[in-house]
Amino acid sequence: MLKKFFVTIALAFTLLIVNGQNNQAEAWWGMVVDCNEWISLRSYASTEAPRLATIPLHEWVWINGTASNGFLSAEYNGIQGYVLSAYIKYVKD
């Protein structure tokens, strides 16, 4: 019984630490980084998805959520789609 209590407390503490490390707001501005020229804005969260637009290196993009497979939900020039998170840098307000 006591072991179960401590496991529950440890799990809750771990979740608090992990959630506390994400200081990004739910929606935020990001900048395209670490690519040669541009990244793809995709119609769904996959590299196999059709490309809706290209976003040039160092361009701003509005990030409005996370998706699966390492993608972020994003909007660029009024087009809603998905970008790979590896190429987006969080920019503080």
C-alpha positions in Angstrom: 0.0 0.0 0.0 2.8 2.4 0.9 4.8 1.5 -2.2 1.8 2.3 -4.4 1.4 5.7 -2.7 5.1 6.6 -3.3 4.9 5.4 -6.9 1.8 7.6 -7.5 3.6 10.6 -5.8 6.7 10.0 -8.0 4.7 9.8 -11.2 2.8 13.0 -10.3 6.1 14.8 -9.5 7.6 13.7 -12.8 4.6 14.9 -14.8 4.8 18.3 -13.1 8.5 18.6 -14.0 8.0 17.6 -17.6 5.0 19.9 -18.1 6.9 22.7 -16.4 9.7 22.5 -18.9 7.5 23.5 -21.7 7.4 27.3 -21.4 5.9 27.8 -24.8 2.4 29.1 -25.0 -0.3 27.2 -26.8 0.1 29.4 -29.9 3.3 31.1 -30.6 5.5 32.6 -33.4 8.3 30.5 -34.7 11.0 31.0 -37.2 12.2 28.6 -39.9 15.8 27.5 -39.2 18.2 24.8 -40.1 17.2 24.2 -43.7 18.8 25.0 -47.0 16.2 27.3 -48.5 12.7 26.5 -47.4 10.4 23.9 -45.6 7.1 22.5 -46.7 3.7 23.4 -45.2 1.9 20.0 -45.5 -1.8 19.2 -45.7 -1.5 16.7 -42.8 1.2 15.6 -40.4 3.3 13.5 -42.7 6.2 13.9 -45.2 4.0 12.0 -47.6 1.2 14.7 -47.4 0.7 17.1 -50.3 2.6 20.4 -50.1 0.4 23.4 -49.6 3.2 26.0 -49.6 6.9 26.5 -49.1 8.1 28.6 -46.2 11.5 30.3 -46.7 14.4 30.1 -44.3 14.2 32.7 -41.5 10.5 33.4 -42.3 8.0 33.7 -39.4 5.2 31.1 -39.0 2.3 31.0 -36.6 2.4 27.8 -34.6 -1.0 26.9 -33.1 -0.6 23.4 -31.8 1.3 20.1 -31.9 0.5 17.1 -34.1 1.9 13.6 -34.4 5.1 12.4 -36.0 7.2 15.4 -35.0 4.9 17.9 -36.8 3.5 21.2 -35.5 0.1 22.6 -36.6 1.0 25.9 -38.3 -0.4 28.8 -40.3 1.5 30.6 -43.0 0.1 33.4 -45.3 -3.4 32.4 -44.3 -2.9 28.7 -45.1 -3.4 26.2 -42.3 -1.1 23.1 -42.4 1.7 21.2 -40.7 5.4 21.7 -40.5 8.2 19.6 -39.1 9.1 20.8 -35.6 12.9 20.2 -36.2 12.9 23.3 -38.5 11.0 25.7 -36.2 12.6 27.7 -33.5 10.4 29.0 -30.7 10.7 32.8 -30.5 9.7 34.4 -27.2 7.3 37.4 -27.2 
